[in-house]
């Protein structure tokens, strides 16, 4: 038996939805909390599988995790022990690699298994390791485990060959206790990095320039506990905005930071989506005769690669030809094969796809091959005639907080079933 998500398409959605805290910030904030010497309270935690896995890793490290209400945790590292992370749980999620930077920063030593996650083509962690080496650490790899150690971490100038979010955050965490100043050049600029820097600065770190391409960290002797509220999830927000553009009669998406969604919102305006952008919300009303657009994914503040997949499903309903060019994860097109099963007219090319529309979609059995492909299948299922059955639901649960509950409240016909 395994679980599938089923959607009966064709029902218009109406009402309000509240966006949860950012997944990509949360999975870094939780490991970052262990750098403190007292309790850290984090509010706005999304209900996603990755959070449970990270909490399990914290418990292995003898860190106390207290869950208060459903979006509120207290992480207390007072009695923490730097245990080897060779448990299989580490290989289940990619974000476990943030414990490399946090433990190296705090103890000068970490030993852990290779992290896992969605397969989106090569996502090497050598940039992280080069950063650790620049700070004075020695990296060895044996029996599928990394050992990273340093007698003393010293500030350094580090240039990232690629503006990687993971590497930027990991080096930032490793260097908060290092002696002297660390400079990260060609740093990634994503809002989630600013959020992690904000948390660390509240603890007493001295980080400047987060959100720009040069971040400087002046090492400090100690960090204390603090209180922090996570920024809203711009990818969940974008997914609901795309869903609204596809199927809303009138929908209000609350708890967003519109500036984080500029690239998406301007493309949807170009398509002819009827929307009104407020300070912390977007209102979308029924939009007819959408026009197709071309999109090229880019690092933030460009068009997010994570929103390319759900947007593909919307483009099947737009007039004309739209081209999606992927510059970040060039293999990120598995959703196109699934959409084609539902009647989409998509031509795949090297690192690009051409979508011709509008085409009617028909419910069938599809698979969420990865997290954002799952989001694309949900958008398609809401649009399709008949019932769509989505397999590998666990990918969706890894990154979207109670998405079926939120959609049901808006009037979608969506449910889960166990099938053979």
Buried (B, 14 or more C-beta within 10 A) or exposed (E): EEBBBBBBBEBBBBEEBBBBBBBBBBBBBBBBBBBBBEBBBBBBBBBBBBBEBBBBBBEBBEBBBEEEEEBBBBBBBEEBEBBEBBBEBBBBBBBBBBBBBBBBBBBBBBBBBEBBBBEBEEEEBEBBBBBBBBBBBEBEEEEEBBBBBBEEBBBBEBEBEEBBBBBBBBBBBBBBBBBEBBBBEBBBBBBBBBBBBBBBBBBBBEBEBBBEBEBBBBBBEEBEBBEBBBBBBBBBBBBBBBBBBBBBBBBBBBBBBBEBBBBBBEBBEBBBBBBEBEEEBBBBBBBEEBEBBBBBBBBBBBBBBBBBBBBBBBBBBBBEBBBBBBBBBBEBBBBBBBBBBBBBBBEEEEBBBBBBBBBEBBBBBBBBBBBBBBBBBBBBBBBBBBBBBBBBBEBBBBBBBBBBEBBEBBBBBBEEEEEE
